[in-house]
Amino acid sequence: MLSRSQSWGEKERKGIDIIYQCGSHLLTLINDILEIAKIEARRLELAPHTVHLPALLQGVAEIVSLRAEQKGIDFVYLPDAGLPQGVEVDEKRLRQVLLNLLGNAVKFTDQGKVSFRVERLDQETAMEPRHLTEASTARLRFHISDTGIGMSPEALEKIFQPFEQVSNQKRNAEGTGLGLAISQTIAQLMGSRIQVQSQLGEGSTFFCDVALPIAAEWQQATNNATGDQLVGYQGERKAILIADDKWENRSVIVSLLEPLGFTVIEAEDGQDGLTKSMQMKPDLIITDIMMPIMDGYQFLQQIRQSEMLKPLPVIVSSASVSSMDQQQSLDAGGNDFLTKPVEADDLFQMLRKHLQLTWIYQSTASGDAPMPSPSLEPQHSLTATIPLVMPPAADLKQLLQLAQQGRLKKLTEVAKGLEYQNPQYTPLTTQLLELSKGFQVAKLEALLQQWLDDVTCPTRG
């Protein structure tokens, strides 16, 4: 909620991001323990939905690049130019696997670099006209390599076992020893398997091949991935009733929805919710499960037995990690299940689906929106207003070589150094830094090659 405010400065926004990341880390540690319990009970399931793949991968890359920068090592992200825009995948699970593998790579690398490469293995098929049909799939390889401490053959045999940690005690204190076991199980549910190659003292390489269905119509489901700010919706004002005995839980949803133009009705339990639903006739209901007087299941039963309330969409929201509880909620009459802690994007997507909403977005021209953008173009057309002063060809060659190697951290340092030497390079370095921040390696290479050609062959064209 804080990150959605437009009144924060850059320093405050970074502080909010740190708070969010720390909270997410603590939640991840708790969830790791719960995940192992679900795996042992054979209740871990996938929930695939339409995802904008470039935005997902870039978001992962941005998180890992920050960790790598804190350790003083290079992070290289190399996405294949042929990656599909939209795919059907359990976004949370795929991100969980990638962050675990990349997080481990950074954790066990003290010098050198960590590389994250995503390849499409079926390039020939992707060029055929049928590649955008819903039935088509994309075979992707996620490849993570590092120059870290590596592992012995004996250690390799144990790394996917729960609670196994094969490094020294200092590094082991940073985790639970569950990440790889969970990641391997998720990969297997996706029809794949994480494979590893490693040599002690020289580094490790993990890779995983996954076939994902291509989603041709991903745009509407992932509008918020563009980095624009969600500010409202088209049409008449909608009323939403929230039934939850904890005021803190209600306040989170109220704070998310009221600024968008929703009328929010609060109820402290199922009975209170039933009474207010009869009186105010909301357009949608969000209910907790565990409540006094009348719990969520009883509330749902009363709704589905009422001729007036029966057509209303109901979203069940709970912190329960049991897929059985989630299925029971749907069987009892719920239309969807929203896990706690509530993720704003999940909530908005469900509201769009069940209320047939068309969201209204406001462009975030500042370029520092909290959500990643699938395409980070330079925010200003600097070349149209300010003539570019070119550095010597040798400097451009160095920048081009760094871009080709994917060493964006080093490229950023060199570009800033050029700007410090000569402020006239500022328009040029600004474009480089914006593309580098967005991991737009191919565009960086093309732009630098163009500039280098202009310097070495000024009469060309």
C-alpha positions, 0 to 999 in steps of 0.5 A: 500500500505504501509503495502505491503512493506517489508522494514518496521520494526515491530514498523513501521508496527504496526504504519501503522496498527494503521493508517489503523484501525483508518481510517477504524473506521472513515469509519465505522461511516460514513457507519453506517449512510448510512446503516440506510438510505439504510435500511429505503429505503429497499435497503440493499442487500447481495453480497455472495461470496467464503470466507475462514471461518477460516481466516475471523474469526481469523481476527475478533478475532485478532482485538477484542483481541487487543481492549480487551488487551487495556482494560486489560480484557481477550478475549477468542476465541473458534472455533469449530474443525468442522467448514467448510474451505470455505463458501458462504457468504457476508464477509463484512456483516458477519464481520460487525455483528461480530465486532459490537457484539464483539466490544460492549462486550468489550466496556461494560466490564471493568473486567473479559472476553469476549468470542467468540465461533463459533459452528457447529450445524450440526456435524452429517451431516458434517461427511457424504460423501456428506458434501462437495457438493456445495448444502450442508450447514453448520449451524453455531452459533456465540456466544458472551458473556461478564462479563460486565454491563449487561442490564435491561429488559426494555433496552433489548426491545430497543437495536435493535432500531436505535439511541438507547443507553442504557448505560451511557453518557460516553460510549454512546459518543463512538458510534452512536447507529446504530450498533445493528439495522444494525446488526439485519437487516443483520442477518435477510437478512441472514435468522437469527435473533440476540438473547440476554440474559442479566442480569443487573450487570452480563453481556450479551450473544448474539447469532445468528444461520446462515446456510451458503452454503459450498464452496468445491473449495475455495482455488483459490479464497482465496489464499491471505488469507494464509498470503503469499505476492502477487508479480505477475502473470503468463503469458504475461504482461497485460495492464489495463486502468483506467479512473477517473478524480481524480488523487488521485483515479488513483494513488491508483490503479496504486500503487497497480498494477504496482509492480505486473507487470501490464502496467497501462494506465491513462485517465482523463475522458471517452473521454480520456479513449475511445481514449487511449483504441482505441490506446493501446488496454488494456486487461481490463478497470476500470472506474469511473462513475461521470466524466466530458466531458464523464461520465462512463455510456457514456464511457461504451456505446461507448465501447460496441458499438465498435467492437474492444473494445466490448469484453473487461471486464470493472470494474465500480468503484464508491463510490456510496452506492446505489444498484440501481447505482451499478445495473445500471452500470452492466446493462450498460455493466459493468462486475463488480462493485468495491466500493471506497475506493478500497480494494486491495483484492477485486480488485485482486479477480476481476482481477483474475476472468476477466483476468483468472490470476494465481497469484504468491505468495512469502512466508512471513516467518517473520510471521508478514504479515498484512493479517491473515493466516488460519493456523498459524503453528510455523514458525520454527521446534525448536524441531528438532534443539534445545532440549526442557528444560521442566518446572516443571509439576505444571507449565505445568498443569497451562498452560494446564488449561489456554489453556483449558479455552481459556485464551490465554492472561493469558497463554501468560503472564505465558509463558513469566514469565517462560522464564524470570525465565529461558532463557532455556525455550525460545524454548518451550515458543516460540512455545506456543506464536506462537500458542497462537497468532494464536488462535490455542487452540486445538493445544496448548492443545495437545502440552501441554498435550504431554509435561506434559505426557513426564514430569510425565511419562518419560518412556512412549513409 
